[in-house]
């Protein structure tokens, strides 16, 4: 079953890339004032296929997100303030 889930995940990732390319092509067609019916129909078919694959994946019990970036911001390391040098201050007092 794991092998089947991995195949579905790979198909979903490939579909997402194909959908991005199709959306870019559709935006270019709109920007150029061209008819984008064929491109938008292809995008709708890709979305339908993606929905089917996601449903199949959930049926197999895989609920983990695919390829989402980690949205947590990394925290900077805490730095201690520099230590104050007390010895020179004591030397100044004793010299005076």
VENDAVEN-V993805 format. One record per run of one state. SS is the DSSP state (2 for helix, 1 for strand, 0 for the rest). FROM is the first residue (numbers start at 1). LEN is the number of residues. If there is no record, write none. Layout:
SS;FROM;LEN  SS;FROM;LEN
This chain:
0;1;1  2;2;30  0;32;5  2;37;23  0;60;27  2;87;9  0;96;1
